[in-house]
Amino acid sequence: MIDQVQTKPFVVRDCALIAQAIGVRAQNLRELRDGLLAVEPASIYYHFWGSRLRPRFDDPEYNNDFAAWARHALHDWVLAERLAVIDPTDTEDMEELRQDLVETLEERLDETEVVAWSHRDQQFHFLTSQIVVFDTHKRLHEPADLVAAMPLMSRSSVFYHFIDARRRHAEGWDDFRAWLNGRPENHTELSQQLADIDPFFSTLLELRNQLADLFQEHFGGRQA
């Protein structure tokens, strides 16, 4: 039974995030803070990571929805920059991330004499999402298969296996580490290099290229 578990193939999956309104809105900084205190963790997750899977028309430096709204709706460049540098991978969970956001907003409120309001048609709408997962029917049987497979994976496959996986695995692993760590071979060095990759400040295409280069470095000479 152990050998069967260790040699299970890597199942390549794809996904889509279906956004869902939850009826919580904000038109100024205080309302944004109050909304953050009230919404479920899945909403915070969506506003940090969901933009990876939808077209972005904002400045790329504002890589979460809170920072983009502060810049474009409130015209608060200082707050936008502070929110933009918050990295969710530096926190243990969404509750710690929530606390970092609230503290950042409260600090800005203490500095500001007049609270800025957005136009009514530019309110911040808190959303959550449901992930829908698809089986691509592609199977990888050996780690070296990652060399050819990685460059062909869709952006949403990269998101599912490298980003969303971290909240599915109790250890915080991505799916590649989970698969490699369950095999009989020793992939400690590669596993550590995967753990060191911060996916938040890269596009999914950049992340895919980074992973492809890493797998090529490790397995390029061992393809079947």
Buried (B, 14 or more C-beta within 10 A) or exposed (E): EEEEEEEEEBBBBBBBBEEEEBEBEBBBBBBBBBBBEEBEBBBBBBBBBBBBBEEEEBEEEBBBBBBBBBBBBBEBEEBBBBBBEBBBBEBEEBEEBBEBBBEBBEEBBEEEEEEBBBEEEEBBBBBBBEBEEBEEEBEBEBBBBBBBBBBEBBBBBBBBBBBBBBBEEEEBBBBBBBBBBEBEEEBEEBBEBBEEBEBBBBBBEEBBBBBBEBBBEBBEEEEE
